Amino acid sequence: AYWSGYRNWPAEKLVLGLPLYGRNFNDGGTSLAYRLILADTPAVALADYHDRVYYNGRPTIEAKARYVSEREFAGVMLWQIAHDTTATELSLTAAVADVFACDVAPEGC
């Protein structure tokens, strides 16, 4: 809330960046695409840590999208879209879309 609270920037000018990658500390902290993190163990989509790899899983991405929605920020930016998985039920892009869809049609949420 630094920019919206302390700096008093208007919410409609704020965009929150969401990572679709993690940091692999088995390999010196190099980046690792989210889809590759899930490759062997899809269930880790519900976590933020697996085998010394740190990332934002679905629950964290959903919470960040809700934060943006509740504060009426301009939106989110996903970096980098090619790092996401194509499995809709595990996708971080789909998680963000689900949260924002609830703004439009809350009866389905």
Backbone hydrogen bonds, N-H to C=O, Kabsch-Sander energy under -0.5 kcal/mol:
donor,donor_aa,acceptor,acceptor_aa,energy
5,G,1,A,-2.9
6,Y,1,A,-0.9
7,R,2,Y,-2.6
9,W,3,W,-3.1
13,K,10,P,-2.1
14,L,11,A,-2.0
16,L,75,G,-2.1
17,G,15,V,-0.5
18,L,77,M,-3.4
20,L,79,W,-3.4
22,G,32,L,-2.7
23,R,54,Y,-2.8
24,N,22,G,-0.5
24,N,30,T,-3.5
25,F,23,R,-0.9
25,F,52,R,-2.9
27,D,24,N,-1.0
29,G,24,N,-2.2
30,T,24,N,-0.9
30,T,27,D,-0.8
32,L,22,G,-2.2
34,Y,20,L,-2.1
35,R,83,H,-2.7
36,L,33,A,-0.7
37,I,33,A,-1.8
38,L,34,Y,-1.8
39,A,35,R,-0.6
44,V,41,T,-1.9
45,A,42,P,-1.9
46,L,43,A,-1.6
47,A,44,V,-1.7
50,H,53,V,-2.2
53,V,50,H,-1.1
54,Y,23,R,-2.3
55,Y,48,D,-2.3
57,G,55,Y,-0.7
58,R,45,A,-2.9
61,I,57,G,-2.5
62,E,58,R,-2.9
63,A,59,P,-2.1
64,K,60,T,-2.3
65,A,61,I,-2.4
66,R,62,E,-2.5
67,Y,63,A,-2.1
68,V,64,K,-2.0
69,S,65,A,-2.4
70,E,66,R,-3.3
71,R,67,Y,-1.6
72,E,69,S,-1.1
73,F,68,V,-2.3
74,A,11,A,-1.1
74,A,14,L,-1.9
75,G,14,L,-1.0
77,M,16,L,-2.2
79,W,18,L,-2.7
81,I,78,L,-0.5
83,H,80,Q,-2.5
84,D,81,I,-1.5
88,T,86,T,-0.9
90,L,87,A,-2.1
91,S,87,A,-1.4
95,A,91,S,-1.3
96,V,92,L,-2.1
97,A,93,T,-2.4
98,D,94,A,-2.5
99,V,95,A,-1.8
100,F,96,V,-2.4
101,A,97,A,-2.2
102,C,98,D,-1.2
103,D,99,V,-0.6
103,D,100,F,-0.6
104,V,100,F,-0.9
105,A,101,A,-2.8
108,G,105,A,-1.6
109,C,106,P,-1.6
